[in-house]
């Protein structure tokens, strides 16, 4: 049995986001904000229950690969009502119950573990993560007694003028004793300004029942910032990206200008990589050691090997680049490409579903689509792999040690076998045998290697 049960509140619509997408699915640093908090709590050996409501199916689909249970809140009647939906999980759990919100992507494992440790140490009925704000407007206020325990949390709409002067506020993160939480949920009413079941009223219930309710104040108030609108989203994005860049800097990555470098949370970068400004590294991208990523690059869900140089203004999507490669500038590598070791992909080259084998070159101004290029082959400037006949895509195969002359058009399906050559401007519509040179429009055999006999 796990020691901790975590309830993640993710049922609200988030109307202030002004979006057709439910709030918790808006991405922050490359993944939906709900994933940030789910990833943190699952690291804590906790059973996790997510309370969903608005766009429930979409949220559940996003978390389908996570070890998470779900409860549905049909009507959004407040935080207390949301937690009630998880009553069956609370009943079978003995020990602390952590409650967090799905719109708090900045919360860290360290902070949550500190809250739980304080809760256990003080044998509290409820522990509340609190924060000090010079301008507490909009937040529930923390009311303490002469022992500094919490007696109540008063929502702003229900607060009198004196209570509104309090600058210690509720973060919306709690740790409850499971039995006390169950009893407190049964006591909730909707007698308040918003007509909702407040989870904060369980605090008052616990205090009146003689249980300790302790505040655990957080130093870094950024962590408990909830995302309620696009401004909050932008602020959270900046904070998370700074954390990500700091992590990579501390682990041996050179980032020339962190303020203009955007790295998603799931990216893996090895030591001694250098990243120039205005670069976007997204999704599940991995970059090997001693690679240079020049300015204005965008890498999405791709794997880049070691000792690679990506010159400026390259776009690489869902593809693999091997070791010791040179790419760009202005290269566009579309999904499904595999570039093996020692390959050069030059300026203004576009690849799509292409395999380029070891030590081959596509130096500049070429389109290579639905193709396989062998080892040690050179593709001349302006070469077009004409892969589309108006209805279907077809594949081109170019063998090892082939020389394709400038401005050649290879009309798929076609194959140029090992050692083949094309003259500049050729249009190749038929297979080219080994060690054979073809020229013209359409291309015809010009000569064969003497070792191959007459053509």
C-alpha positions as CSV (number, residue, x, y, z in Angstrom):
1,X,0.0,0.0,0.0
2,X,1.3,3.5,-0.9
3,X,1.7,6.0,1.9
4,X,0.2,8.9,0.0
5,X,-3.0,9.5,-1.9
6,X,-2.9,12.6,-4.2
7,X,-6.1,14.2,-5.6
8,X,-5.6,16.5,-8.7
9,X,-8.4,18.9,-9.3
10,X,-8.8,19.3,-13.1
11,X,-12.5,19.6,-13.7
12,X,-12.9,23.4,-14.4
13,X,-13.3,25.0,-17.8
14,X,-11.1,28.0,-17.2
15,X,-13.3,30.6,-18.9
16,X,-10.8,33.4,-18.4
17,X,-8.5,31.6,-20.8
18,X,-11.0,32.5,-23.6
19,X,-10.4,29.3,-25.4
20,X,-12.2,26.3,-26.7
21,X,-9.6,24.1,-25.0
22,X,-10.0,23.3,-21.4
23,X,-7.5,25.1,-19.2
24,X,-5.4,22.2,-18.0
25,X,-4.6,21.1,-21.5
26,X,-2.9,24.4,-22.5
27,X,0.8,23.6,-23.0
28,X,3.5,25.1,-20.9
29,X,7.2,24.4,-21.9
30,X,6.1,21.8,-24.4
31,X,3.5,19.8,-22.6
32,X,0.0,20.4,-21.2
33,X,0.1,22.0,-17.8
34,X,-1.8,19.0,-16.2
35,X,1.2,16.8,-17.1
36,X,3.6,18.9,-15.1
37,X,1.8,18.4,-11.8
38,X,0.9,14.7,-12.6
39,X,4.6,14.0,-13.3
40,X,5.7,15.6,-10.0
41,X,3.2,13.7,-7.9
42,X,3.8,10.3,-9.6
43,X,7.5,10.7,-8.7
44,X,6.4,10.7,-5.0
45,X,5.2,7.1,-4.8
46,X,1.7,8.3,-4.6
47,X,-1.6,6.8,-5.8
48,X,-3.0,9.5,-8.0
49,X,-6.6,10.3,-8.7
50,X,-7.5,13.1,-11.2
51,X,-11.0,14.7,-10.9
52,X,-12.1,15.6,-14.3
53,X,-15.2,17.5,-15.6
54,X,-15.1,19.9,-18.5
55,X,-13.7,18.1,-21.6
56,X,-13.2,15.0,-19.4
57,X,-12.5,12.7,-22.3
58,X,-9.8,14.9,-23.7
59,X,-8.0,15.2,-20.3
60,X,-8.3,11.4,-19.8
61,X,-6.9,10.8,-23.3
62,X,-3.9,13.1,-22.6
63,X,-3.1,11.2,-19.4
64,X,-3.9,7.7,-20.8
65,X,-0.3,6.6,-20.4
66,X,0.1,7.8,-16.9
67,X,-0.6,5.7,-13.8
68,X,-3.7,7.7,-12.9
69,X,-7.3,6.9,-11.8
70,X,-10.1,9.2,-12.7
71,X,-13.3,10.5,-11.1
72,X,-15.9,12.6,-12.9
73,X,-17.4,15.8,-11.5
74,X,-20.5,16.3,-13.7
75,X,-21.4,19.7,-12.2
76,X,-18.8,22.1,-11.1
77,X,-20.1,23.0,-7.6
78,X,-16.8,24.0,-6.0
79,X,-13.6,22.4,-4.8
80,X,-15.2,20.6,-1.9
81,X,-17.7,19.0,-4.3
82,X,-14.8,18.0,-6.6
83,X,-13.0,16.2,-3.8
84,X,-16.2,14.4,-2.8
85,X,-16.1,12.6,-6.1
86,X,-13.0,10.8,-4.9
87,X,-14.6,9.6,-1.7
88,X,-14.2,5.9,-2.5
89,X,-10.5,6.4,-2.8
90,X,-10.2,8.4,0.4
91,X,-12.2,5.7,2.3
92,X,-9.8,2.9,1.5
93,X,-6.7,5.0,2.1
94,X,-5.2,5.4,5.6
95,X,-2.7,8.3,5.9
96,X,-2.1,11.7,4.3
97,X,-4.1,12.9,1.3
98,X,-2.5,15.5,-0.8
99,X,-4.8,17.9,-2.8
100,X,-3.4,19.9,-5.6
101,X,-4.8,21.8,-8.6
102,X,-4.2,20.8,-12.2
103,X,-3.4,24.4,-13.2
104,X,-0.2,24.7,-11.0
105,X,2.6,23.6,-13.3
106,X,5.3,25.3,-11.3
107,X,4.9,23.3,-8.2
108,X,8.0,21.2,-7.4
109,X,8.5,17.9,-5.7
110,X,10.7,19.4,-3.1
111,X,7.9,21.8,-2.0
112,X,5.3,19.1,-1.8
113,X,7.5,16.8,0.1
114,X,8.2,19.6,2.6
115,X,4.5,20.0,3.1
116,X,3.9,16.3,3.7
117,X,6.9,16.0,6.1
118,X,5.7,19.0,8.2
119,X,2.2,17.4,8.2
120,X,3.6,14.1,9.6
121,X,6.0,15.7,12.0
122,X,3.2,17.8,13.6
123,X,0.6,15.1,13.4
124,X,-1.7,17.6,11.9
125,X,-5.2,17.1,10.8
126,X,-4.7,19.5,7.9
127,X,-1.6,21.2,6.6
128,X,-2.0,24.2,4.2
129,X,0.7,25.5,1.8
130,X,0.5,29.3,2.2
131,X,2.2,32.2,0.7
132,X,2.8,35.9,1.6
133,X,1.6,38.4,-1.0
134,X,2.0,42.1,-0.8
135,X,-1.2,42.4,-2.9
136,X,-3.4,39.5,-1.7
137,X,-6.4,40.5,-3.8
138,X,-8.3,37.5,-5.2
139,X,-6.9,35.0,-2.8
140,X,-8.4,33.3,0.3
141,X,-6.9,34.7,3.5
142,X,-5.3,32.6,6.2
143,X,-6.7,33.3,9.7
144,X,-4.4,32.1,12.5
145,X,-4.9,31.8,16.3
146,X,-2.5,32.8,19.0
147,X,-0.5,29.5,18.5
148,X,-0.1,30.3,14.8
149,X,-2.3,27.4,13.9
150,X,-5.0,28.1,11.2
151,X,-8.5,28.5,12.4
152,X,-10.1,29.3,9.0
153,X,-9.5,30.2,5.4
154,X,-11.8,33.0,4.2
155,X,-12.5,33.5,0.5
156,X,-12.2,37.1,-0.6
157,X,-15.9,37.3,-1.5
158,X,-16.8,36.3,2.0
159,X,-14.1,38.4,3.8
160,X,-14.8,41.5,5.8
161,X,-12.5,44.6,5.5
162,X,-10.3,43.5,8.4
163,X,-9.7,40.0,7.0
164,X,-8.9,41.4,3.6
165,X,-5.9,43.2,5.2
166,X,-4.3,39.8,5.9
167,X,-1.4,39.1,3.4
168,X,-0.9,35.4,4.0
169,X,-2.9,33.6,1.4
170,X,-4.1,30.1,0.5
171,X,-2.2,28.4,-2.3
172,X,-4.9,25.8,-2.9
173,X,-2.5,23.0,-1.9
174,X,-3.4,20.9,1.2
175,X,-2.4,17.8,3.0
176,X,-5.3,16.1,5.0
177,X,-5.6,13.2,7.4
178,X,-7.8,10.8,5.4
179,X,-10.4,10.2,8.1
180,X,-10.7,13.9,9.0
181,X,-11.1,14.8,5.3
182,X,-14.0,12.3,4.9
183,X,-15.8,13.7,7.9
184,X,-15.2,17.3,6.9
185,X,-16.6,16.7,3.4
186,X,-19.9,15.5,4.9
187,X,-20.1,18.8,6.9
188,X,-19.9,21.1,3.8
189,X,-22.7,23.4,2.9
190,X,-23.2,26.0,0.1
191,X,-23.9,28.9,2.5
192,X,-21.4,31.3,1.0
193,X,-21.2,34.1,-1.5
194,X,-20.6,31.8,-4.5
195,X,-23.1,29.1,-3.5
196,X,-20.4,26.4,-3.7
197,X,-19.0,23.6,-1.5
198,X,-15.6,25.1,-0.4
199,X,-12.8,22.7,0.4
200,X,-11.5,25.4,2.7
201,X,-14.5,24.9,5.0
202,X,-12.9,21.5,5.9
203,X,-10.2,23.6,7.6
204,X,-12.7,25.3,9.8
205,X,-14.4,22.0,10.6
206,X,-11.0,20.5,11.5
207,X,-10.1,23.4,13.8
208,X,-13.4,23.3,15.6
209,X,-13.0,19.5,16.0
210,X,-9.8,20.0,17.8
211,X,-7.4,18.9,15.1
212,X,-4.3,20.9,14.4
213,X,-4.4,22.9,11.2
214,X,-0.9,24.1,10.4
215,X,0.4,26.6,7.8
216,X,3.5,25.7,5.8
217,X,4.6,29.0,4.1
218,X,6.4,28.8,0.8
219,X,9.3,31.1,0.1
220,X,9.0,31.1,-3.7
221,X,5.5,32.3,-4.4
222,X,6.0,31.6,-8.1
223,X,5.5,27.9,-7.5
224,X,1.9,28.3,-6.4
225,X,0.8,30.5,-9.2
226,X,-2.4,29.2,-10.7
227,X,-2.9,29.7,-14.4
228,X,-6.2,31.5,-15.0
229,X,-5.6,33.5,-18.1
230,X,-3.1,33.9,-21.0
231,X,-0.9,36.4,-19.0
232,X,-0.5,33.8,-16.3
233,X,0.3,31.2,-19.0
234,X,3.0,33.4,-20.4
235,X,4.5,34.0,-17.0
236,X,4.6,30.3,-16.2
237,X,6.1,29.6,-19.5
238,X,9.0,32.0,-18.8
239,X,9.6,30.6,-15.3
240,X,9.6,27.0,-16.5
241,X,11.9,27.7,-19.5
242,X,14.3,29.5,-17.2
243,X,14.4,26.4,-14.9
244,X,15.0,24.1,-17.9
245,X,17.8,26.3,-19.3
246,X,19.4,26.4,-15.8
247,X,19.2,22.6,-15.6
248,X,21.1,22.2,-18.9
249,X,23.6,24.9,-18.0
250,X,24.4,23.1,-14.7
251,X,24.8,19.9,-16.6
252,X,27.5,21.1,-19.1
253,X,25.5,22.6,-21.9
254,X,26.6,26.0,-23.3
255,X,23.6,28.3,-24.0
256,X,24.9,31.5,-25.5
257,X,21.8,33.5,-24.6
258,X,19.3,31.7,-22.3
259,X,16.7,34.5,-22.8
260,X,16.4,33.7,-26.5
261,X,16.7,29.9,-26.3
262,X,13.5,27.9,-25.9
263,X,13.9,24.2,-24.7
264,X,10.9,22.0,-23.9
265,X,10.8,20.1,-20.6
266,X,11.3,16.6,-22.1
267,X,14.4,17.5,-24.2
268,X,17.6,15.6,-23.5
269,X,21.0,17.3,-24.2
270,X,24.4,15.8,-23.6
271,X,27.4,17.6,-22.3
272,X,29.5,20.0,-24.3
273,X,26.6,20.9,-26.7
274,X,26.6,24.6,-27.7
275,X,23.3,26.3,-28.5
276,X,23.1,29.6,-30.2
277,X,20.3,32.2,-29.8
278,X,16.8,32.1,-31.2
279,X,16.7,28.3,-31.2
280,X,13.7,26.2,-30.4
281,X,14.2,22.6,-29.3
282,X,10.9,20.8,-28.8
283,X,9.2,17.6,-27.8
284,X,11.2,14.4,-27.3
285,X,14.4,15.8,-29.0
286,X,17.8,14.3,-28.0
287,X,21.1,16.0,-28.8
288,X,24.5,14.2,-28.5
289,X,27.7,15.5,-27.1
290,X,29.9,18.1,-28.8
291,X,27.2,19.2,-31.2
292,X,26.8,22.8,-32.2
293,X,23.3,24.1,-32.8
294,X,23.5,27.4,-34.7
295,X,21.1,30.3,-34.4
296,X,17.5,30.3,-35.6
297,X,17.1,26.5,-35.6
298,X,14.0,24.6,-34.8
299,X,14.2,20.9,-33.8
300,X,11.0,19.0,-33.1
301,X,10.9,15.3,-31.9
302,X,14.2,14.5,-33.5
303,X,17.5,12.8,-32.6
304,X,20.7,14.5,-33.3
305,X,24.0,12.6,-32.9
306,X,27.4,13.7,-31.5
307,X,29.9,16.1,-33.2
308,X,27.2,17.5,-35.5
309,X,27.1,21.0,-36.7
310,X,23.6,22.5,-37.5
311,X,24.2,25.8,-39.2
312,X,21.6,28.5,-39.0
313,X,17.9,28.4,-39.9
314,X,17.4,24.7,-40.1
315,X,14.1,23.0,-39.5
316,X,14.3,19.3,-38.5
317,X,11.1,17.4,-37.6
318,X,10.8,13.8,-36.4
319,X,14.0,12.6,-38.0
320,X,17.4,11.1,-37.0
321,X,20.7,12.8,-37.7
322,X,23.8,10.6,-37.1
323,X,27.2,11.5,-35.8
324,X,29.7,13.9,-37.4
325,X,27.2,15.4,-39.8
326,X,27.0,18.9,-41.2
327,X,23.6,20.3,-41.9
328,X,22.4,23.6,-43.3
329,X,22.1,26.5,-43.4
330,X,18.5,26.7,-44.4
331,X,18.0,22.9,-44.5
332,X,14.4,21.6,-44.1
333,X,14.3,18.0,-42.9
334,X,10.8,16.8,-42.8
335,X,9.4,13.8,-40.8
336,X,10.7,10.3,-41.5
337,X,14.3,11.0,-42.5
338,X,17.4,9.1,-41.3
339,X,20.7,10.7,-42.0
340,X,23.6,8.4,-41.2
341,X,27.1,9.3,-39.9
342,X,29.4,11.7,-41.8
343,X,26.7,13.0,-44.1
344,X,26.5,16.6,-45.4
345,X,23.1,18.2,-46.0
346,X,23.8,21.7,-47.4
347,X,21.9,24.9,-47.8
348,X,18.4,25.0,-49.2
349,X,18.0,21.3,-49.2
350,X,14.7,19.7,-48.4
351,X,14.4,16.1,-47.4
352,X,11.2,14.0,-46.8
353,X,11.1,10.3,-45.9
354,X,14.7,10.0,-47.0
355,X,17.5,7.7,-45.9
356,X,20.9,9.2,-46.6
357,X,23.7,6.6,-45.8
358,X,27.2,7.2,-44.5
359,X,29.5,9.9,-46.0
360,X,27.1,10.9,-48.8
361,X,26.4,14.5,-49.7
362,X,23.4,16.6,-50.7
363,X,25.3,19.9,-50.8
364,X,22.7,22.4,-51.9
365,X,19.5,23.4,-53.6
366,X,17.9,20.0,-53.9
367,X,14.7,18.2,-53.0
368,X,15.0,14.5,-51.9
369,X,11.6,12.9,-51.2
370,X,10.7,9.3,-50.7
371,X,14.3,8.2,-51.4
372,X,17.2,6.1,-50.3
373,X,20.7,7.2,-51.1
374,X,23.6,4.8,-50.6
375,X,27.1,5.3,-49.1
376,X,29.6,7.8,-50.5
377,X,27.2,9.3,-53.0
378,X,27.2,12.9,-54.2
379,X,23.9,14.6,-55.2
380,X,24.6,17.7,-57.4
381,X,23.1,21.1,-56.9
382,X,19.5,21.5,-58.1
383,X,18.7,17.8,-58.2
384,X,15.0,17.0,-57.9
385,X,13.6,13.6,-56.8
386,X,10.3,13.7,-58.6
387,X,8.3,11.4,-56.3
388,X,4.7,12.4,-57.2
389,X,2.9,11.4,-60.4
390,X,-0.2,13.4,-59.6
391,X,-1.9,10.6,-57.8
392,X,0.7,8.5,-55.8
393,X,4.1,8.9,-54.3
394,X,6.9,6.7,-55.5
395,X,10.3,5.8,-54.2
396,X,13.8,6.5,-55.7
397,X,16.8,4.4,-54.8
398,X,20.3,5.7,-55.4
399,X,23.2,3.2,-54.8
400,X,26.7,3.6,-53.3
401,X,29.3,5.8,-54.9
402,X,26.9,7.4,-57.3
403,X,27.4,10.8,-58.9
404,X,24.3,12.8,-59.7
405,X,25.0,15.8,-61.9
406,X,23.6,19.2,-61.2
407,X,20.0,19.9,-62.1
408,X,19.2,16.2,-62.6
409,X,15.6,15.1,-62.3
410,X,15.0,11.5,-61.1
411,X,11.4,10.5,-62.0
412,X,10.2,7.9,-59.5
413,X,9.9,5.0,-59.3
414,X,13.5,4.7,-60.5
415,X,16.9,3.3,-59.4
416,X,20.4,4.4,-60.0
417,X,22.6,1.5,-59.1
418,X,26.1,1.5,-57.5
419,X,28.7,3.6,-59.4
420,X,26.1,5.2,-61.7
421,X,26.4,8.7,-63.0
422,X,24.1,11.3,-64.6
423,X,25.1,14.3,-66.7
424,X,24.0,17.8,-65.7
425,X,20.4,18.5,-66.6
426,X,19.5,14.8,-67.2
427,X,15.9,13.6,-66.7
428,X,16.2,10.0,-65.6
429,X,13.0,7.9,-66.2
430,X,14.5,4.4,-66.4
431,X,16.8,2.5,-64.1
432,X,20.5,3.2,-64.5
433,X,22.7,0.0,-64.4
434,X,25.9,-0.2,-62.3
435,X,28.9,1.9,-63.3
436,X,26.9,3.5,-66.1
437,X,26.7,7.1,-67.2
438,X,23.5,8.5,-68.6
439,X,22.8,11.9,-70.1
440,X,20.0,13.9,-71.8
441,X,16.3,14.3,-71.8
442,X,15.2,11.6,-71.3
443,X,18.5,10.2,-70.1
444,X,20.2,7.6,-72.3
445,X,23.3,5.6,-71.8
446,X,26.4,7.6,-72.6
447,X,29.0,5.0,-71.5
448,X,29.6,2.1,-69.2
449,X,32.7,1.3,-67.3
450,X,35.0,-0.9,-69.4
451,X,34.9,-3.6,-66.8
452,X,31.1,-4.0,-67.4
453,X,31.3,-4.7,-71.2
454,X,29.5,-2.9,-74.0
455,X,26.2,-1.0,-73.4
